[in-house]
Each structure stands twice: as C-alpha cells, then as structure tokens.
Amino acid sequence: MQIYLDYSATTPPRAEVIAVMQSAMIEGWGNPSSLHRWGAQAATVLETARMQVAELIGAPSDGVVFTASGTEANNLAIMGVAQQYRQPRHMIISAVEHSAIANPIALLEQWGWHITRLPVDRYGQVNPADLAASLRQDTVLVSVIYGQSEVGTLQPISELAAVMQAAGGLATPLFHTDAVQVAGRLPLNVRDLGVDLLSISSHKLYGPQGAGALYVKPGAELMPLLNGGGQENNLRSGTQAVPVIAGFGAAADLAIQELHQENQRLLRLRERLIEQLQSHPELVLTGHPQQRLPHHVSFYLPNADGQEVTGKTLVRQLNLAGIGISAGSACHSGQLTPSPILKAMGFSDGAAKTGIRLTLGHQTTDADVDWAAMVLKQIVNRVMASQPVTAGIK
C-alpha cells in the first residue's frame, strides 16, 4: 500500500491539467510576444491562464506577474522593493517565514538593511500589536507568511494589514504575504486581505512545477530581478513558458470550482488524523489547533533525544512502509539541524529536530488516514523503545 502524505511539498498534476498543457504544446507553442498568428495563439493561451490565476486570488488579471516558482515570486517581492533604494531601509518579517523569504532578507541584512523579525507565540502566530510597535518611518516592506508550511498555522493577514493602515504619521510600507500553501485550499481575495503583493505557486495546487505568480497591486512599484525583453509588464523578462503557465491556469480553474467541497473534505480528514495521532502519548501537535491550513497535520516527539530519534528517523521508517511524509527540520551536508520555525516557537534544539508533517490532498482517503496513523504509531513505539534509556529532551 503506497500512501502519499506530503502535499505541502508538491502535488501530482491533475489529468485535466496535463491535457491542457499538451494542447498548448501542440497549438500554442509560438512566442506570445510575436505579432503573427502563432504568437497570437500563444498570447491567448497565456492571457487565459492569467485570468484564471487572477480569479483564484480575487485580483485583476493585469496584477498577475508570472514567474518560474513561488520562490522567485517571493524574491521579486523582497528584492524588487529593496533595489529601489540607494541606502538601506527597514523591513519587517515574521520569525517563521519560509526560506524563500528568510534567506533574501538575511542577504539584505548583510548589506546593511535594518530587519525586524516579529516574534510568534507557541502556536507560531504573530501578534498584530508587535507589528504596530515595529513600524518605523523608514519601513518600506512588511512580509508575513499566510499559511506556515511546517506547522500549518495561519496568520491574521487582514488584521495585520489594518494595523499598517492605521499607523498614523508613517509612510505606509508595502505589505506582502507568501500564500503558496493557502492558494487552492482556502478562499483568497487580495482586496479583502489588504495586501499589495502576494505569492503563489503552481505545483502546490496540482499544476506543473516551473510556474509561480506574484500579485502586484496597481501602483505598487518594484524593480525587476531579470532584465531583457520586458515581458510581464516589465517585471519578469524572458519568453514565458506558455504550456507550463497554461497548466497553472487550468489548475487554478479546477481549484476555484472545487474549493468549498475540497476544503470541507480536507478539514474532516485533518481532524480524523489529528484525533488518532493525539491519542499517542509520544506525539504532540505543533501549530495552532484550529487556525491552521485545512490539509495540514504536524507533530513533534517531546521525549525523543533529537539524536538517535528525530523527525528524519520517522520519515525514513515510514518511507520503508510505503508512506511519504516530511520532517520539520532541514538536513544540510548530512547534519540534521534544528528547525528554525520550531525554535522561533520556543522549542529546544533537541525538540526542534523531532518535528514531522503529514499533509493531505486530492487523492487522500479515510482509509489512507487510518492506515498511516496506525503505522506511524507503531513506528513511534518501536523507535522510542530503541532509544537509549538516558535520552529525553524534556
């Protein structure tokens, strides 16, 4: 029995998406910037996809800038703002950002930029009052992830936007959110959220890998990362990958049609899985128990040593059992490092090495959830029994 429970990492392209991509490769292979009929055919495919993606996030289609990934969209938001200034300014992010935000911000910090990292509570949520206290006259960008990929916690994005608007006497900075994990799983509307910039990714919502998008509110100014032919409203030069983007659009269209029904189904499966795993004394839920992504389940092992038994240990054992999940901590050059997300939430180094994530998707069934829960609990029993008696991170 093979069970994939890593839908936050990537999703399998839907059959409908593959069919659209095949059609685009056969009939829409022209350069969409060309003026002849072949170019016009490709441009029609491209703009259809743009409208589909725009509808998914409640945005005008001319505000959608296609990129090659969610990571590129995030970098365009961060560096696109930063490159407008000759002297370093101030930016604010949360302490639980994805590396696609955290790493370019760290680079700006090395270049002399002032960076504030908003603290989070034990559930991984930002307090809007901390944002209000951190805004400065020279703040040019605030970026807070919408749905945290490792622990599933949702941030109060519209409340944070209201804080920024209410900051009297200060120049209002641009507000960006990384909504890669949210798109296709929860309703999205850029106006309701109050954001200026928003990133999403195709392969997180059953589209192909190789496409992402950044919503740019009319009037928001960015400098491009890539210069050349001026495609994507002069924000992303380079001939667009029309078949891939067509697949992105098709996936967005399917997500719109199925959003409510799939959201409710995933919520039910999520609670079913959490209930079964919470019954095990060695597994403790991470992230917010209610305000979390509908497909997302994450736990840590409070009594594991973080050396002999880690999240990576469970990932490997489950893989041998035909079940795909992910660990919450990163592996670099063979060294397991504590998860910076769990560390920001107050976990010790040892505990921050024991996080695991199970994420559900379109193909997940009740039977998958029940079997995965049973196998995981058996594996936890086995690995904890083999742990040295003196272990335990407390």
Summary of the structure (lengths in Angstrom):
residues: 394
radius of gyration: 21.6
end to end distance: 35.3
largest distance: 73.8
contacts: 1420
relative contact order: 0.16
helix: 42%
strand: 16%
